[in-house]
Amino acid sequence: MSSQQATATGGDVLRILLAILLPPLGVFFQVGLGLHFWLNILLTLFGYVPGIIHAVWIIATRR
């Protein structure tokens, strides 16, 4: 039986800080210019908080 624990790296912490300041930038550094980047720009334009939530979720779940 194998248990996997997600540990935050220094890069993750930096991306999360960027995601709080400018959500699309944090997503860009995680996934590049893909669908999630453009979706995050749209969410950020509709409301700053939805953009932050999406960015932190992308950073936390993508490895």
N, C-alpha and C positions, 0 to 999 in steps of 0.2 A: 504494500500500500504506500503510495507516494503522496505526500502533502506538499502543495506549492504555496509559498508565502510570497506575496508581492512586497518588495521593498523599494522604497523611493530612493532614487539615485540623486546625485547633485544636479544632473541635467533635468530630472523631473521637477525638482524644487524650483529651478530657474524657469522652466516652462510654465509652471503654475503661477509663479509671480508675474511673468509676462502676460499670462492669460487673465489675471486680475486687472492689470493695467490696460492691456490692449488685447482682448480675446482672440481676434484673428491671428495675431502674431504668434501666440502660444500654439494655436492649431497648426499654423504654417510650419513651425519648427518640428512639430510632431509628425504630420502626415504630408506636408508639401501642398502643392496647388491642386488638390483633389476636391471631390464633392464636399467633404466635411469642411474644408476651408471656405468655400463659397457659401455653404449653408450657415456657417458661423458668421460671416459678414452680414448675411441677411438677418439672422437672429439679433446681432448686435445693433443693426439699424432699427429694428423694431423695438428693442429694449436692451439696455446694457446688461441687466441681470441675466436674461435668457442666454445672451452670448457668453457670459462668464460660466454659467452652469454647463453649457454645451462644451466649452473649451476644457474645463476641468474634467468633465466626464471622458472626453476623447483622450486626454493626457493620461488619466488614471487607468483606462481600460486597454489602451493600445500598447503593445510591447514590441 
